[in-house]
């Protein structure tokens, strides 16, 4: 499985979560169990998706770019 395939798989999982988004720790845990990569590597994939503007990270939740995060939440800072 290539990096592109892994990122696409992750993006699909985030999109399936819909407008509720997904908790960062749950996503990282699931992909840690699935791929066996270091947690920092998996978080790197998430941040790469954010830089590509495919996802939004708000607080501890990740939302697909096609869904607007709830109002009043603070955007995360790195």
Buried (B, 14 or more C-beta within 10 A) or exposed (E): EEEEEBBBBBBEBBBEBEEEBBBBEEBBEBBBEEBEBEEEEBBEBBEBBBEEEBBBBBBEBBBBBEBEBEEEBEEBEE
